[in-house]
Amino acid sequence: MVRVLRAAPLPLALVASVALVGMVLGRVYAGSTLAWLVAGAAAGSVLVSVAARRLRSWLVAPLSVAALAGYVAWSLRLTADAAGLPGSLAEVSADAARNAIPRLLTAMIPVEPTPDTVLVPLVAAWLAGLAAAEVALRAGRVLLGFVAPALLYAGAVYVVGPNADPAVWPTVAFAAVVAVGLAVPAKGPGPSAPDPTAGLAPGVRAAVRVRLAASAAAGLAVVVGLAALLGPAVAARVDDRPVDPRRYVEPPRVESLDENPLIRISGWALRPEQKLLEVTTQRPDGGAGPGDQGRSVRIRLAVLSDYDGVTWRVGATYRNAGRILPAEVPEPGARVQTVRQEITVAELSGRLLPAVATPREVSGARVAYDPQTGTLIRPEGLTPGLRYTVTSAEQRPDDTLLAMADVPAGAEVARVLRVADGVPDPVRRLAAQLAEENGAPYARAAAIEQFLAEHYRMVADAPSGHAYPNLNFFLFGPRNGGGQRGTSEQFAAAFAVLGRLTGLPTRVVVGFSTAGDGPVRAADAFAWPEVFFSELGWVPFDPLPRPDDEPRPVEEDFRPKPEDPPPSEVPEPTVEPTATPQPVAGPARPVASAGPSTALLVTIGAGGAVLLVVAVLLTLLSLRRARSRARLERGDPGQRIAGAWREVTDALRLAGRPAGGDLSASEVAADAHRAVAGTGPPFTPAAGAGPPLAPATGTEAEDLGARLEELAGLLNRTAFAPGTSTAEQAERAVATANNYVAALRAGRPWWGRLFWSVRPGPLRWPR
């Protein structure tokens, strides 16, 4: 027993050094689960090496790895059950192995301990403990034995980065543990090792001891010198903000349909009976509050904060999240109610996950979350039958405070105040008129809401669109020509733009209105605007007209631009008479040349214009080719496949046949094939697109269709399983893109082929 106690300090020091890694890393995790699991991995790895000291060294690693597999399987099952993740142990383990590193580095802080977020720390801790125990205990190299735990500890500090307070005390404890380990002899109790200088002559023995002492002194001097040199530089950077490695990892992305779900409103309006969701609602904190009886429940699908004059976008940065989402401090003037909903997906597609604002806990589905907008996505996409439970903290402002509420300004709301260039003059004048008549922020918002509700008609068959020209036509277009009518898309977008023009921070929300329980159909989908008020938060507005109200003519309440005054009212300029100078005689002189002739100037100007045009064309040609080379030749296979797809879609736009934003990759590939084969319903040519393409015939067109379909499949694979594409697949994708672009270009008229490579469109189209 005494021998065991004497041999225990070094293994315990090794266990403690690895366990401290879990303490450091656990500061960005929710709860203490990770710290305990890492401590268990540290103890297990060292104990396996201690128990196997009498075995041959080559047997220890397989034995320890087998123990590691068992411990990891138990840990994954434990965390999966705690997180409520479905699936067998094999499915959970395979998913964690595939996605452990990217999900760990893109997870939202605090990170919930789930199989994919604990796998890497557990494996790293076990291997570090195994290496430390074998080097320090079996080989007797104690200092080298602490290298693996030290590297792991430094890696944990780097991964945590600026997302937690400085790890001062864990670092001091780590240094103390290493010092204790170095102070303990590597060998266990037993007969003392013989003096290596015992058999030497006295003179030689003294010389050896002097050399050993000199070596120790030299080593100490080196350590002190390094401390003196590096100490000030290290101390000077103590207060620097550490680098966050998470910024180098790209979070999950969404398709354009999920980036701008506002365009889906018109499609849902035409299919009102389509069942999208099944919802059950509970209010654990006592039901509806004052004034909430009979009020519908608004389920948010997405929050759109960015507008460039063409498209409203979510603009979110999604981070993988666990069940518990970051808490948001409620505004002082808002009431908070807890709403719990069980939602079953029916025919709703995409990745956006519906939830009442603001979600706090999600179970039954793996989610990614953007805290800026409160938008949820399921990275794997929605599937029919998916059932999940979401608990939200719904904030509702105190209506009595709205009339006196102010709106913030500055950098914190610059994103939701930004007005893109190109606002039509009538829209700007309407906003100025509404702001002039209403001074308080809430009065301006209410005036915009009332103006839209009283002067415009809500229809289901209005075309989608919310760019500046669409909104201008919606607000001021002739009623007999389709103007002054639209879906909730145009009402919400018009309110948000007019609000920003009057200084109100606005955004657009897409979601559903339900009675609380039962099916949610396409008819329940709509968009609404929100305005941010100080100390109240985001307040929704309803600019939609009442069903039975007849809209009033816009001209009754909107003052047109003043016309120019009639010519009779314009004063004639007064011309003062001036004295005519008398000619003065002088000596005769030869007439100086008046400069270059007119013909020469015209020739020089024409030549310069031609050179300028040639220079512009050559510049466009080089930029286009550089863009294509960057897409097709640079990056990993996934990036090259995505670049090949962009070459195909750019070619379609150049041919005047752009792919719709609501089409899937397979549908775009099929339409692209029809564009060159001349079969099936073709694309609708854009204005000015020229004559239709000359169809390709024979096996060439069929081969192009098959390869386009393969390219669409590779694109989907790259989006849903990043990192799995091969270089060979990338080469095929590049060849497909080049062949298709060549075929599409060949079908253009001669002037279209001539200017194909110098058109500037692809340089400014979104990448």
DADADA-V302614 format. One record per residue. N is the residue number from 0. RES is the residue in one small letter. BURIAL is + if it has 24 or more other ideal C-beta (glycine too) atoms within 12 Angstrom, else -. D_FIRST is the distance of its C-alpha to the first C-alpha in Angstrom with 1 decimal. Layout:
N,RES,BURIAL,D_FIRST
N,RES,BURIAL,D_FIRST
//
This chain:
0,m,-,0.0
1,v,-,3.8
2,r,-,5.4
3,v,-,5.1
4,l,-,6.3
5,r,-,8.7
6,a,-,10.0
7,a,+,10.6
8,p,+,13.8
9,l,+,16.1
10,p,+,15.8
11,l,+,16.1
12,a,+,19.1
13,l,+,20.6
14,v,+,20.4
15,a,+,21.9
16,s,+,24.7
17,v,+,25.8
18,a,+,25.5
19,l,+,27.8
20,v,+,30.4
21,g,+,30.6
22,m,+,31.2
23,v,+,34.0
24,l,+,35.6
25,g,+,35.3
26,r,+,37.7
27,v,+,40.6
28,y,+,39.3
29,a,+,40.2
30,g,+,37.2
31,s,-,33.5
32,t,+,33.1
33,l,+,33.0
34,a,+,30.4
35,w,+,28.0
36,l,+,28.9
37,v,+,28.3
38,a,+,24.9
39,g,+,24.1
40,a,+,25.4
41,a,+,23.4
42,a,+,20.0
43,g,+,21.2
44,s,+,22.4
45,v,+,19.4
46,l,+,17.0
47,v,+,19.4
48,s,+,19.4
49,v,+,15.6
50,a,-,15.6
51,a,+,18.7
52,r,+,17.7
53,r,-,18.4
54,l,-,21.7
55,r,-,24.9
56,s,-,25.6
57,w,-,28.8
58,l,-,27.0
59,v,+,24.8
60,a,+,27.7
61,p,-,29.4
62,l,+,26.2
63,s,+,25.6
64,v,-,29.3
65,a,-,29.2
66,a,+,26.4
67,l,+,28.5
68,a,-,31.5
69,g,-,29.9
70,y,+,28.6
71,v,+,32.0
72,a,+,33.9
73,w,-,32.0
74,s,+,32.5
75,l,+,36.2
76,r,+,36.8
77,l,+,35.3
78,t,+,37.4
79,a,+,40.5
80,d,-,40.3
81,a,+,39.8
82,a,+,42.8
83,g,-,44.9
84,l,+,45.6
85,p,-,47.3
86,g,-,46.6
87,s,-,44.2
88,l,+,40.9
89,a,-,42.6
90,e,-,45.4
91,v,+,43.2
92,s,+,41.0
93,a,-,44.1
94,d,+,45.7
95,a,+,42.6
96,a,-,42.3
97,r,-,46.0
98,n,+,46.3
99,a,+,42.9
100,i,+,43.8
101,p,+,47.4
102,r,+,46.5
103,l,+,43.6
104,l,+,45.9
105,t,+,48.9
106,a,+,47.1
107,m,+,48.2
108,i,+,46.0
109,p,+,44.0
110,v,+,42.8
111,e,+,41.9
112,p,+,38.8
113,t,+,40.4
114,p,+,39.5
115,d,+,41.6
116,t,+,40.3
117,v,+,36.5
118,l,+,36.5
119,v,+,36.8
120,p,+,34.1
121,l,+,31.6
122,v,+,32.4
123,a,+,32.4
124,a,+,29.1
125,w,+,27.4
126,l,+,29.0
127,a,+,28.2
128,g,+,24.5
129,l,+,24.7
130,a,+,26.6
131,a,+,24.4
132,a,+,21.2
133,e,+,23.0
134,v,+,24.6
135,a,+,21.9
136,l,+,18.9
137,r,+,20.8
138,a,-,23.7
139,g,-,22.1
140,r,-,25.0
141,v,+,23.4
142,l,-,26.8
143,l,-,28.3
144,g,+,25.4
145,f,+,26.5
146,v,-,30.1
147,a,+,29.9
148,p,+,28.5
149,a,+,31.0
150,l,-,33.9
151,l,+,32.9
152,y,+,32.8
153,a,-,36.2
154,g,-,37.6
155,a,+,36.5
156,v,+,38.2
157,y,-,41.3
158,v,+,41.5
159,v,+,41.3
160,g,+,44.1
161,p,-,46.3
162,n,+,45.4
163,a,+,42.8
164,d,-,42.3
165,p,-,40.8
166,a,+,37.0
167,v,-,36.5
168,w,-,33.3
169,p,+,31.5
170,t,+,32.6
171,v,-,31.4
172,a,-,28.0
173,f,+,27.9
174,a,-,28.8
175,a,-,26.1
176,v,+,23.4
177,v,+,24.8
178,a,-,24.8
179,v,-,21.2
180,g,+,20.4
181,l,-,22.8
182,a,-,21.3
183,v,+,17.9
184,p,-,17.9
185,a,+,18.2
186,k,-,16.3
187,g,-,12.6
188,p,-,11.4
189,g,-,13.5
190,p,-,16.9
191,s,-,19.1
192,a,-,21.8
193,p,-,25.2
194,d,-,27.8
195,p,-,30.3
196,t,-,33.1
197,a,-,32.4
198,g,-,35.1
199,l,-,37.7
200,a,-,40.6
201,p,-,40.4
202,g,-,42.9
203,v,-,41.3
204,r,-,37.8
205,a,-,39.4
206,a,-,41.1
207,v,-,38.0
208,r,-,36.1
209,v,-,39.2
210,r,-,39.3
211,l,-,35.6
212,a,-,36.3
213,a,-,39.5
214,s,-,37.8
215,a,-,35.3
216,a,-,38.2
217,a,-,40.2
218,g,-,37.5
219,l,-,37.1
220,a,-,40.9
221,v,-,41.1
222,v,-,38.6
223,v,-,40.5
224,g,-,43.8
225,l,-,42.9
226,a,-,41.7
227,a,-,45.0
228,l,-,47.0
229,l,-,45.4
230,g,-,44.2
231,p,-,47.7
232,a,-,48.5
233,v,-,45.3
234,a,-,45.8
235,a,-,49.3
236,r,-,48.3
237,v,-,45.8
238,d,-,48.5
239,d,-,49.8
240,r,-,49.6
241,p,-,47.3
242,v,-,48.7
243,d,-,48.2
244,p,-,47.5
245,r,+,48.8
246,r,-,52.3
247,y,-,52.3
248,v,-,51.7
249,e,-,54.8
250,p,+,54.3
251,p,+,55.8
252,r,+,59.6
253,v,+,62.2
254,e,+,65.6
255,s,+,68.9
256,l,+,69.5
257,d,+,66.3
258,e,+,67.0
259,n,+,70.4
260,p,+,70.6
261,l,+,73.7
262,i,+,75.7
263,r,+,74.6
264,i,+,76.5
265,s,+,79.9
266,g,+,78.5
267,w,+,77.0
268,a,+,80.2
269,l,-,82.1
270,r,-,79.7
271,p,-,79.2
272,e,-,78.1
273,q,-,75.2
274,k,+,72.0
275,l,+,69.3
276,l,+,66.6
277,e,+,65.8
278,v,+,64.5
279,t,+,63.1
280,t,+,62.8
281,q,-,61.0
282,r,+,60.9
283,p,-,57.9
284,d,-,58.9
285,g,-,62.1
286,g,-,64.6
287,a,-,67.3
288,g,-,68.0
289,p,-,71.4
290,g,-,73.9
291,d,-,71.7
292,q,-,73.3
293,g,-,74.8
294,r,-,73.5
295,s,+,72.3
296,v,+,68.8
297,r,+,68.7
298,i,+,66.1
299,r,+,65.6
300,l,+,65.5
301,a,+,65.6
302,v,+,66.4
303,l,+,68.8
304,s,+,68.9
305,d,+,70.4
306,y,+,74.1
307,d,-,75.9
308,g,+,79.3
309,v,+,78.9
310,t,+,75.7
311,w,+,73.3
312,r,+,69.7
313,v,+,66.3
314,g,+,65.0
315,a,+,61.4
316,t,+,58.1
317,y,+,55.9
318,r,+,52.1
319,n,+,49.9
320,a,+,48.6
321,g,+,46.4
322,r,+,47.4
323,i,+,47.4
324,l,+,50.1
325,p,+,50.4
326,a,-,51.9
327,e,-,55.3
328,v,-,56.4
329,p,+,59.6
330,e,+,62.8
331,p,-,63.8
332,g,-,67.0
333,a,+,65.7
334,r,+,64.6
335,v,+,61.5
336,q,+,61.2
337,t,+,58.5
338,v,+,59.9
339,r,+,57.9
340,q,+,59.5
341,e,+,58.7
342,i,+,60.7
343,t,+,61.5
344,v,+,63.0
345,a,+,66.3
346,e,+,68.5
347,l,+,67.3
348,s,+,66.3
349,g,+,64.7
350,r,+,61.3
351,l,+,62.1
352,l,+,60.3
353,p,+,62.5
354,a,+,61.0
355,v,+,62.4
356,a,+,61.9
357,t,+,59.3
358,p,+,56.5
359,r,+,53.1
360,e,+,51.2
361,v,+,51.8
362,s,+,50.2
363,g,+,51.2
364,a,+,52.1
365,r,+,50.5
366,v,+,52.6
367,a,+,53.3
368,y,+,54.7
369,d,+,56.9
370,p,+,56.4
371,q,+,59.7
372,t,+,61.9
373,g,+,59.6
374,t,+,60.4
375,l,+,58.0
376,i,+,58.0
377,r,+,56.3
378,p,+,55.8
379,e,-,56.2
380,g,+,59.5
381,l,+,60.7
382,t,-,61.2
383,p,-,63.2
384,g,-,61.1
385,l,+,58.4
386,r,+,57.3
387,y,+,55.3
388,t,+,54.9
389,v,+,55.5
390,t,+,55.2
391,s,+,57.4
392,a,+,58.2
393,e,+,62.0
394,q,+,63.7
395,r,+,67.3
396,p,+,69.2
397,d,+,71.1
398,d,-,74.7
399,t,-,76.1
400,l,-,74.6
401,l,+,75.9
402,a,-,79.3
403,m,-,78.1
404,a,+,75.1
405,d,+,74.9
406,v,+,73.5
407,p,+,71.1
408,a,-,72.0
409,g,-,70.3
410,a,-,67.6
411,e,-,65.6
412,v,+,68.4
413,a,-,70.2
414,r,+,69.0
415,v,+,70.8
416,l,+,73.9
417,r,+,74.6
418,v,+,78.1
419,a,-,78.7
420,d,-,81.9
421,g,-,84.9
422,v,+,85.4
423,p,+,88.9
424,d,-,91.3
425,p,+,92.2
426,v,+,88.6
427,r,+,88.1
428,r,+,91.4
429,l,+,90.3
430,a,+,87.0
431,a,-,88.9
432,q,+,91.4
433,l,+,88.6
434,a,+,86.8
435,e,-,90.1
436,e,-,90.8
437,n,+,87.4
438,g,-,85.5
439,a,-,82.3
440,p,+,79.5
441,y,+,79.3
442,a,+,83.1
443,r,+,83.1
444,a,+,80.6
445,a,+,82.6
446,a,+,85.8
447,i,+,84.4
448,e,+,83.2
449,q,+,86.6
450,f,+,88.6
451,l,+,86.8
452,a,+,86.9
453,e,+,90.6
454,h,+,92.0
455,y,+,90.2
456,r,+,89.8
457,m,+,86.7
458,v,+,87.2
459,a,+,84.9
460,d,-,86.7
461,a,+,86.5
462,p,+,85.1
463,s,+,81.7
464,g,+,81.7
465,h,+,80.8
466,a,+,81.7
467,y,+,84.1
468,p,-,87.2
469,n,+,86.0
470,l,+,85.5
471,n,+,88.8
472,f,+,90.6
473,f,+,88.8
474,l,+,89.9
475,f,+,93.4
476,g,+,94.4
477,p,-,97.5
478,r,-,96.9
479,n,-,99.2
480,g,-,97.3
481,g,-,93.8
482,g,+,92.9
483,q,+,91.6
484,r,+,89.6
485,g,+,86.0
486,t,+,82.7
487,s,+,79.9
488,e,+,78.9
489,q,+,82.0
490,f,+,81.9
491,a,+,78.3
492,a,+,78.7
493,a,+,82.0
494,f,+,80.6
495,a,+,77.6
496,v,+,79.9
497,l,+,82.5
498,g,+,79.7
499,r,+,78.3
500,l,+,81.8
501,t,+,82.2
502,g,+,78.9
503,l,+,76.7
504,p,+,73.2
505,t,+,73.4
506,r,+,71.7
507,v,+,72.3
508,v,+,70.2
509,v,+,70.5
510,g,+,69.4
511,f,+,70.6
512,s,+,72.1
513,t,+,71.2
514,a,-,71.7
515,g,+,68.0
516,d,-,67.6
517,g,-,69.1
518,p,+,70.0
519,v,+,70.5
520,r,+,73.4
521,a,+,74.9
522,a,-,77.5
523,d,+,74.8
524,a,+,73.8
525,f,+,75.2
526,a,+,74.6
527,w,+,74.8
528,p,+,74.7
529,e,+,72.5
530,v,+,73.1
531,f,+,70.4
532,f,+,71.2
533,s,+,69.4
534,e,-,67.1
535,l,+,68.1
536,g,+,66.6
537,w,+,68.3
538,v,+,71.2
539,p,+,72.8
540,f,+,76.6
541,d,+,78.8
542,p,+,81.9
543,l,+,82.9
544,p,+,86.4
545,r,-,86.9
546,p,-,88.0
547,d,-,91.6
548,d,-,92.4
549,e,-,95.0
550,p,+,94.0
551,r,-,96.4
552,p,-,97.8
553,v,+,95.8
554,e,-,99.0
555,e,-,99.5
556,d,-,96.5
557,f,+,95.8
558,r,-,98.2
559,p,-,99.2
560,k,-,99.3
561,p,-,102.5
562,e,-,105.2
563,d,-,106.9
564,p,-,110.0
565,p,-,113.4
566,p,-,115.2
567,s,-,117.9
568,e,-,115.3
569,v,-,114.0
570,p,-,115.9
571,e,-,117.9
572,p,-,116.8
573,t,-,119.4
574,v,-,120.7
575,e,-,122.3
576,p,-,125.3
577,t,-,125.0
578,a,-,127.7
579,t,-,128.4
580,p,-,128.1
581,q,-,131.2
582,p,-,131.0
583,v,-,131.3
584,a,-,133.0
585,g,-,131.3
586,p,-,131.6
587,a,-,131.1
588,r,-,127.7
589,p,-,126.3
590,v,-,124.0
591,a,-,120.3
592,s,-,118.4
593,a,-,116.5
594,g,-,113.4
595,p,-,112.2
596,s,-,114.2
597,t,-,113.2
598,a,-,112.8
599,l,-,110.4
600,l,-,108.3
601,v,-,108.2
602,t,-,107.2
603,i,-,104.4
604,g,-,103.1
605,a,-,103.1
606,g,-,101.4
607,g,-,98.7
608,a,-,98.2
609,v,-,97.9
610,l,-,95.4
611,l,-,93.4
612,v,-,93.3
613,v,-,92.3
614,a,-,89.5
615,v,-,88.2
616,l,-,88.3
617,l,-,86.5
618,t,-,83.9
619,l,+,83.4
620,l,-,83.3
621,s,-,80.6
622,l,-,78.5
623,r,+,78.8
624,r,-,77.8
625,a,-,74.8
626,r,+,73.7
627,s,+,73.9
628,r,-,72.0
629,a,-,69.3
630,r,+,69.0
631,l,+,69.2
632,e,+,67.6
633,r,-,64.8
634,g,-,61.5
635,d,-,59.2
636,p,+,60.7
637,g,+,60.5
638,q,+,62.4
639,r,+,65.0
640,i,+,65.5
641,a,+,66.0
642,g,+,68.4
643,a,+,70.4
644,w,+,70.8
645,r,+,72.0
646,e,+,74.6
647,v,+,75.9
648,t,+,76.1
649,d,+,77.8
650,a,+,80.3
651,l,+,81.1
652,r,+,81.8
653,l,+,83.9
654,a,+,85.9
655,g,+,86.6
656,r,+,84.4
657,p,+,81.2
658,a,+,78.5
659,g,-,78.0
660,g,+,74.9
661,d,+,74.2
662,l,-,74.2
663,s,+,71.1
664,a,+,70.6
665,s,-,71.9
666,e,-,75.0
667,v,+,75.6
668,a,+,75.3
669,a,+,77.8
670,d,+,80.2
671,a,+,79.9
672,h,+,80.7
673,r,+,83.8
674,a,+,84.8
675,v,+,85.4
676,a,+,86.3
677,g,-,88.9
678,t,-,87.9
679,g,-,86.8
680,p,-,87.0
681,p,+,86.8
682,f,+,85.4
683,t,-,87.8
684,p,-,88.9
685,a,-,88.5
686,a,-,91.5
687,g,-,93.1
688,a,-,91.0
689,g,-,94.1
690,p,-,95.2
691,p,-,92.8
692,l,+,90.7
693,a,-,92.2
694,p,-,90.1
695,a,+,88.3
696,t,-,89.2
697,g,-,88.0
698,t,-,84.6
699,e,-,83.8
700,a,+,83.6
701,e,-,81.6
702,d,-,79.1
703,l,+,78.8
704,g,+,78.1
705,a,-,75.3
706,r,+,73.8
707,l,+,74.1
708,e,+,72.3
709,e,+,69.5
710,l,+,69.3
711,a,+,69.1
712,g,+,66.2
713,l,+,64.4
714,l,+,64.9
715,n,+,63.4
716,r,+,60.5
717,t,+,59.9
718,a,+,60.1
719,f,+,57.8
720,a,-,55.4
721,p,+,55.3
722,g,-,54.0
723,t,-,54.9
724,s,+,58.4
725,t,-,59.0
726,a,-,61.2
727,e,-,63.5
728,q,+,64.0
729,a,+,64.8
730,e,-,67.4
731,r,+,69.0
732,a,+,69.1
733,v,+,70.7
734,a,+,73.3
735,t,+,74.1
736,a,+,74.6
737,n,+,76.9
738,n,+,78.9
739,y,+,79.4
740,v,+,80.4
741,a,-,82.9
742,a,+,84.3
743,l,+,84.6
744,r,+,86.3
745,a,+,88.7
746,g,+,90.0
747,r,+,91.1
748,p,-,94.7
749,w,-,95.4
750,w,-,95.0
751,g,+,91.7
752,r,-,90.4
753,l,-,91.7
754,f,-,89.9
755,w,+,86.8
756,s,+,84.6
757,v,+,85.8
758,r,+,85.6
759,p,-,83.2
760,g,+,81.9
761,p,+,78.5
762,l,-,77.7
763,r,-,77.8
764,w,-,76.7
765,p,-,73.1
766,r,-,70.5
//
